[in-house]
Amino acid sequence: MPTHRKQQEEAQNQHRVADEGEAVLRTENVKVTYGDTLALRDVSMDVPQHQITALIGPSGCGKSTLLRCFNRLNDLIDGCKVEGKVFYRDKNFYSSKIDPVSVRRRIGMVFQKPNPFPKSIYNNIAYGAKVNGFKGDMDELVERSLQRAALWGEVKDKLKENGLSLSGGQQQRLCIARAIALKPQVVLMDEPCSSLDPVSTERVEDLIHELKEDYTIIIVTHNMHQATRVSDFTAFFNAEESDDGSRFGYLVEYDRTERVFEDPQEEATQKYVSGKFG
Ligand SMILES: Nc1ncnc2c1ncn2[C@@H]1O[C@H](COP(=O)(O)OP(=O)(O)OP(=O)(O)O)[C@@H](O)[C@H]1O
């Protein structure tokens, strides 16, 4: 076996699981292909409850692909096949008995570009709640969700205005409010600050910290400073060339964030976090 392949396999076995906290999500040998092309190989990791886990690594190493495995969003991509197991608590939610829509209700998602509905601020929250059968006090739900997303003070007097009239940072907090209104267990965030200015980024990062009391958060980020600022655990992925010349991602190291950044166990991690590649 070539040395790099052996090192890669050893790394997968030694560093794949963070060893603290109860796991709310767990992957076992997850492999993802798009058509005939392997995108991600053998990912086994536990995601601890009420912690923030960052997924980092160079472009194309499969961070967003893995994130989409956590709420079965890959099901919606033609030709995408997920093998292995993804457990939510003790249920393999890739089992044929599980309804992907119910998975997405428990696992909320916030995307790179804020994508509010072209509806009023109020209805951005109320619409999803209604569709999901919410029967309680809607005004209270809207207020509570906006408060939780640290946006209420800025929008309480203009709830009838279109969500798209807000600034980018406010729109992203509106999308977070919309995601948490459905009371998910986990919130997935795919580079949620990449289109925001530094002030809005700071507000969203503060919000992510506050939300961890109630939610488990997984965040994909290109920004290593952001990973160190917001996350408790960090999973570093790398990309490798396969025999046919295409590139696939794999998990190199997964540990407490301080350890990954200050005392990485793998050479590839050390090079990446010190900015030598990626
Ligand atoms: N919808 C898709 N169809 C086909 N291939 C895809 C699709 N989405 C991703 N891929 C491929 O899967 C691999 C992993 O991509 P992915 O976007 O998950 O990586 P990433 O680490 O999130 O990258 P980036 O940091 O650039 O966003 C890449 O080779 C990419 O080209």
The ligand as an ORCA input file, in Angstrom:
! r2SCAN-3c Opt
* xyz 0 1
  N     -24.086     18.835     -7.081
  C     -22.896     18.283     -7.379
  N     -22.742     17.539     -8.492
  C     -21.568     16.961     -8.820
  N     -20.437     17.066     -8.059
  C     -20.529     17.789     -6.942
  C     -21.742     18.433     -6.540
  N     -21.530     19.084     -5.356
  C     -20.235     18.857     -5.052
  N     -19.640     18.090     -5.988
  C     -18.241     17.632     -5.990
  O     -17.977     17.004     -4.735
  C     -16.686     17.381     -4.253
  C     -16.837     18.022     -2.878
  O     -17.524     19.240     -3.045
  P     -18.037     20.105     -1.802
  O     -18.744     21.312     -2.345
  O     -18.759     19.243     -0.870
  O     -16.635     20.519     -1.157
  P     -16.317     21.706     -0.157
  O     -15.213     21.234      0.693
  O     -17.565     22.158      0.529
  O     -15.816     22.816     -1.173
  P     -15.821     24.415     -1.031
  O     -14.999     24.720      0.175
  O     -15.174     24.869     -2.303
  O     -17.250     24.859     -0.909
  C     -16.095     18.323     -5.311
  O     -15.239     17.565     -6.126
  C     -17.288     18.820     -6.061
  O     -16.967     19.128     -7.397
*
